[in-house]
């Protein structure tokens, strides 16, 4: 799911799909090498060399491109900024744990992950993580924020969000900066039934002056007429 608030004109935006890409613009397109994370790593640079891995998932997820992969070695790790999880749940970024010291073989090492809400533990366990249910001494506020973001992600898959102004850095529960949420089209409302999306592009027909958004889905490309930004229409 990509939470992109991106409009054809800077004055406003339409959010399409359960698209979930960070609005910060830190994402590149992913024909890159994997990023590596290890307990003895350092959060510096791009972490694309197995000999110089990152230390935290939050740092790696902030630097991986769309379609990229993050490989995690043995050790104990915590989920960081809840916003960084959106690309994982959408399938835009692949996160895998259990890699050996050379990051070649998965499922050889124990990669412990803490701070995962109960309903998402099976998902991370299937990706090579040993999910620790008891987070003694954890940050309860961060955990509540994480659960709220994940619940919002789940809602965006099937139900549209209402138009909401950008207030206090949030619009419809999504991070915003001078960009209001005018419309949201969940995956369930797209005719082809996609499971993931990558990005959106704007297009203006100079003959009719109608505005369109092109959406890259996992099964093809969707086209939406957003001339009325509060009533996007799949074409």
ABEGO torsion letter per residue (X at the ends): XBBBBBBABAABBBBBEABBBBAAGABBBBABBBBBBBAABBBBEAGABAABBBABAAAAAAABBBGBBBBBBBEBBBBBBAAAAAAAAAGABBBBBGBBAAGABBGABBBBBBGBBAAAAAAAAAAGBBBBABBBGBBAAAAAAAAAAAAAAAAAAABBBBBBBBBGGBBGGBBBBGBBBABBBBAAABAAGBABBABBBBBBBAAAGBBBBBBBBAAEBBBBBAABAABBBBX
